[in-house]
Each structure stands twice: as C-alpha cells, then as structure tokens.
Amino acid sequence: MSGTGPVSDAGIDAMRTVMDRPEQTMLALDFDGTLAPIIDDPEHAHADPTAVAALSRLGSMLGSIVVITGRPARTAVRLGGFRAAQGLESMTVLGQYGVERWDAAGDRFDLPPTPEGITHLQEELPGLLAGLGLDGVRIEDKGRAIGVHTRELEDPATAFDQLAEPLAELADRYDLKLEPGKNVWEIRAPGIDKGDALRAIVAETGVSCIIFAGDDLGDLPAFRAVEQFRTEGMPGLLVCSASHEEDALTELADLVVDGPSGVAEWLDRLADSLAAR
C-alpha cells in the first residue's frame, strides 16, 4: 500500500506546483488514522513523532498547515504535541469538523458551547447500550460530538451493525447527525463537514494549491472539495492513509500510503525534497 509519489496525472501536476510554489500551498490533514494511529483508547492516540517533526520542517516552507479533525480542537492540539513543536507557529487546527479552532499564533482557541442535544444524548446512551447488552462499548466525549466505539469488543463488526438503527433513532430524536467510521459511530450536531471547513480555510488563506490527507469516510467531503478545486483550476493532491479496516478513499486518492507511518514517511520525504530545491 505504500507509495513514493502520485500515480495520477492530477496528482503529478499538483506536486509540480508544490515544488514550484510551496509558499502558495496548503497542507491539510486529518488527525486520527492519518497523523495518529487508530488505537483502542483514543485518549492515548498521539500523533506520530516523525510526522510532527516533518510538519515542523514544512512549516517554514509551505504557505500553511491545517489539521481538520472531528476531535475537539484542544484534544488534537494536546495529542499532536503541536504547542511544543518548533516551526508550527502558523498552524491552524480546525476541531469538531471546523466548528472549533486553534491558531498557533497567539495560542488562541475559539470554542463554541456544546449543543443541548448532545448533552441529552450523552445521558441516555449508557442505558441504550446496556439494554442491547453492549456495556463494553466505549463512549468518547468529543465535546460537540459523541463517539461510540466497538473496537474493544470481541466481535466489533457485529456490534457496529447492531448499533446502526438504535443510534440513528436516538440521533434523530435530538436532531443530531450520525456518521460511521472505523468501528465507531459518531453522533454530532449538524452543520459543516470537513469539505466546508477546507473550502473556508482555503478562501481565508488565498492559497493556490492544496494537499489533503485523510483515511476515513469522514474525510470524503474534503476529498470532494479538492476535486471541486481541481475543476476550478486549482492543483490538488489527495493522499489516502490506507488501512485494512477502511478502503473508501483508496480509489479516489492520487497517492496511497500505509497508514500514519506511511504518511509520516511521505511528509519527511516532502520536506527533504523542498529543502533540496
């Protein structure tokens, strides 16, 4: 699954632009499954140190570096170690799919309040899981969203399927949105997705080339946004952090790498290439 360079014509064109005009390029990345490994306890899913080191190098070469994640912004900043990293003074983290924001410049957070529906759902969820005999399901409080993880169960796929209908009914009761992931259901307030967040930050920064790296269904809107940018004349590169659990993005990507370690290696090579220009 590892890749050394883009395999599509669009990806090759985008990389030429990155090499020619790095200061006009935005590097945008998902967090879980892309910068950090997917593990049983998401509270310990730290970003790959090689990836963070490469981002630190790229921070002075590229126009902007943005992390777009379903995680709360504070959590992504902490698990990424971004505050302590040199060279990332202009990084932006868009949490909760872009509703929350952290700007490294000034160490500023913008964190809207948690929707009332999320609070009510969180109160009901343990009883629903107990009634289904799924007490071992992990509930992750993500602020404006709730993650319902089946990864630690003996049969995670069956439990995941079993939860689809009852969680859909519960989410609908509180006008919330239910989205699937890698052995996790995420329930969140409706609003913007990663595609909306990416479009907004591209418009804000005025970059003329975009790289986006992701791994899961939640990244599909961002992939679609890059495809739209291409039709409008902006070069774009799509990188898939592939795994055995989810392959929805592999056919859409210009470059497929082997999980977060593959992303880290590719970022490191990109930094080397730009440094040698």
C-alpha positions in Angstrom: 0.0 0.0 0.0 2.9 2.3 0.5 3.5 4.9 -2.2 6.5 7.0 -3.1 4.8 9.5 -5.4 1.5 10.4 -7.0 0.2 7.9 -9.5 -2.4 10.1 -11.2 -1.9 12.9 -13.7 -3.7 15.3 -11.5 -1.5 14.3 -8.6 1.7 14.7 -10.6 0.6 18.2 -11.8 -0.2 19.1 -8.2 3.2 18.0 -7.0 4.9 20.1 -9.7 3.1 23.1 -8.4 4.0 22.3 -4.8 7.7 22.1 -5.8 7.5 25.3 -7.9 5.3 27.4 -5.4 5.5 25.8 -2.0 4.7 29.2 -0.3 1.3 29.1 -2.1 0.5 25.5 -1.0 -1.7 24.5 1.9 -1.1 21.1 3.5 -4.3 19.9 5.2 -4.5 16.7 7.2 -7.0 14.6 9.2 -5.8 13.6 12.7 -6.9 10.1 13.7 -5.7 7.4 11.2 -3.7 10.0 9.3 -1.3 11.7 11.8 -2.1 9.4 14.7 -2.7 5.6 14.8 -6.2 4.2 15.5 -6.0 2.5 18.9 -8.4 1.1 21.4 -8.3 4.1 23.7 -8.5 7.3 21.6 -7.3 9.4 24.6 -3.8 7.9 24.0 -3.7 8.3 20.2 -0.7 10.6 20.0 0.5 11.9 16.6 3.4 10.0 15.0 6.5 11.9 16.2 8.1 11.5 12.7 5.1 13.2 11.2 5.2 16.1 13.7 8.9 16.6 13.1 8.3 16.7 9.3 5.5 19.2 9.8 7.8 21.3 11.9 10.2 21.4 8.9 7.4 22.0 6.4 6.1 24.9 8.5 8.7 27.3 7.1 8.4 26.0 3.6 4.6 25.8 2.9 2.0 28.5 2.8 0.0 27.0 5.6 -0.5 23.8 7.6 -4.0 22.9 8.8 -5.3 19.9 10.7 -9.1 19.2 10.2 -10.5 16.7 12.6 -13.6 15.5 14.3 -11.8 15.7 17.6 -12.2 18.7 19.9 -9.5 21.3 19.0 -8.0 21.1 22.5 -7.6 17.3 22.3 -6.0 17.4 18.8 -3.5 20.1 19.9 -2.6 18.1 23.0 -2.3 14.7 21.3 -0.4 16.3 18.4 2.1 18.0 20.7 1.7 21.0 18.4 2.3 23.6 21.0 5.8 22.3 21.8 6.8 21.8 18.1 9.1 24.3 16.6 8.2 25.7 13.1 4.5 25.4 13.5 3.8 28.9 14.7 1.4 29.5 11.9 -0.5 26.1 12.2 -4.3 26.1 12.5 -6.3 23.2 13.9 -10.0 23.0 13.0 -11.7 20.8 15.5 -15.2 19.3 15.5 -15.2 19.4 11.7 -14.3 23.1 11.7 -16.7 24.4 14.4 -13.8 24.8 16.8 -10.5 26.4 16.0 -7.0 26.8 17.4 -4.4 29.2 15.9 -0.8 28.6 17.0 -0.1 32.3 16.5 -1.1 33.6 19.9 -2.2 30.2 21.1 -5.8 31.2 20.6 -8.8 28.9 20.9 -12.3 29.6 19.6 -14.7 27.0 21.2 -18.5 27.4 20.8 -20.7 25.9 23.6 -21.8 22.2 23.4 -25.3 21.8 21.8 -28.1 20.9 24.2 -29.0 17.8 22.2 -25.5 16.3 22.7 -25.9 16.7 26.5 -29.3 14.8 26.5 -28.0 12.1 24.2 -25.0 11.5 26.4 -27.3 11.0 29.4 -29.4 8.4 27.5 -26.6 6.5 25.7 -25.4 4.3 28.6 -28.9 2.9 29.2 -29.4 2.2 25.5 -26.1 0.3 25.3 -27.0 -1.7 28.5 -30.4 -2.6 27.0 -28.6 -4.0 23.9 -26.1 -6.0 26.0 -23.3 -3.8 24.8 -22.0 -2.5 28.1 -18.4 -2.9 26.8 -18.8 -0.3 24.1 -16.6 2.7 24.8 -18.3 6.2 24.8 -16.0 9.0 23.9 -17.0 12.6 24.8 -15.8 14.8 22.0 -17.5 18.0 23.2 -19.9 18.8 20.3 -19.9 15.1 19.4 -20.1 11.6 20.9 -18.0 8.6 19.7 -19.4 5.1 20.2 -16.6 2.7 19.8 -17.0 -1.1 19.2 -13.3 -1.7 18.6 -12.6 -3.3 22.0 -15.4 -5.9 21.8 -14.9 -9.5 20.8 -16.9 -9.0 17.6 -16.7 -5.3 16.8 -18.2 -5.6 13.3 -21.4 -7.3 14.6 -21.8 -4.8 17.4 -21.2 -1.9 15.0 -24.0 -3.2 12.7 -26.3 -3.8 15.7 -26.0 -0.2 16.8 -26.8 1.3 13.5 -30.6 1.5 13.8 -30.9 2.4 17.6 -28.3 5.1 17.3 -30.0 6.5 14.2 -33.3 6.7 16.1 -31.6 8.3 19.1 -29.7 10.9 17.0 -32.9 11.7 15.1 -34.7 12.4 18.3 -32.3 15.2 19.1 -31.8 16.5 15.6 -28.2 15.2 15.5 -26.2 13.6 12.7 -25.0 10.0 12.8 -21.8 9.1 10.8 -19.9 5.8 10.5 -16.2 5.4 11.0 -13.7 2.6 11.6 -15.6 0.6 14.2 -17.0 3.8 15.6 -20.3 5.6 15.2 -20.0 9.4 15.7 -23.1 11.4 16.7 -22.7 15.2 16.3 -24.5 18.4 15.8 -25.5 19.1 12.2 -23.5 21.8 10.5 -20.3 22.0 8.5 -18.3 19.0 7.4 -14.6 18.7 6.5 -15.3 19.8 3.0 -16.9 23.0 4.2 -14.1 23.6 6.6 -11.5 23.1 3.9 -13.2 25.4 1.5 -13.4 28.1 4.1 -9.8 28.0 5.2 -8.6 27.9 1.5 -10.6 31.1 0.9 -9.3 32.7 4.0 -5.6 32.0 3.2 -5.8 32.6 -0.5 -3.5 29.6 -1.3 -3.4 28.4 -4.9 -2.5 24.7 -4.4 -3.9 22.2 -1.9 -2.8 18.8 -0.4 -5.3 16.9 1.7 -4.5 13.7 3.5 -7.2 11.5 5.2 -8.2 8.0 5.9 -11.9 7.5 6.6 -15.4 8.3 5.4 -15.4 11.5 7.4 -12.7 12.8 5.1 -14.7 12.1 1.9 -16.2 15.6 1.9 -12.7 17.1 1.9 -11.7 14.8 -0.9 -14.7 16.0 -2.9 -13.8 19.6 -2.1 -10.3 19.1 -3.6 -11.9 17.5 -6.6 -14.0 20.6 -7.0 -11.0 22.9 -6.6 -9.4 21.0 -9.5 -12.4 21.7 -11.8 -11.9 25.4 -11.0 -8.2 25.2 -12.0 -6.5 24.8 -8.6 -4.0 22.0 -8.4 -4.7 19.5 -5.7 -3.2 16.3 -4.3 -5.2 13.7 -2.5 -3.4 11.3 -0.1 -5.0 8.3 1.4 -3.7 6.8 4.7 -4.8 3.3 4.0 -5.7 0.5 6.4 -7.3 -2.9 6.3 -10.4 -1.5 8.1 -11.5 1.1 5.5 -10.7 1.5 1.8 -13.3 4.0 0.8 -10.7 6.6 -0.2 -8.1 4.5 -1.9 -9.8 4.6 -5.3 -10.2 8.4 -5.1 -6.6 9.2 -3.9 -3.7 10.2 -6.1 -1.3 8.7 -3.6 -1.9 5.8 -1.2 0.4 5.2 1.8 0.4 2.6 4.5 -1.3 4.3 7.5 0.0 7.1 9.7 3.6 5.7 9.5 3.4 5.9 5.7 2.0 9.5 6.0 4.9 10.4 8.3 7.5 8.9 5.9 5.9 10.8 2.9 5.9 14.1 4.8 9.5 13.6 5.7 10.4 12.9 2.0 8.4 16.0 1.0 10.4 18.1 3.5 13.6 16.7 2.1 12.6 17.4 -1.5 11.6 21.0 -0.7 14.8 21.6 1.3 16.9 20.5 -1.6 15.2 22.8 -4.1 
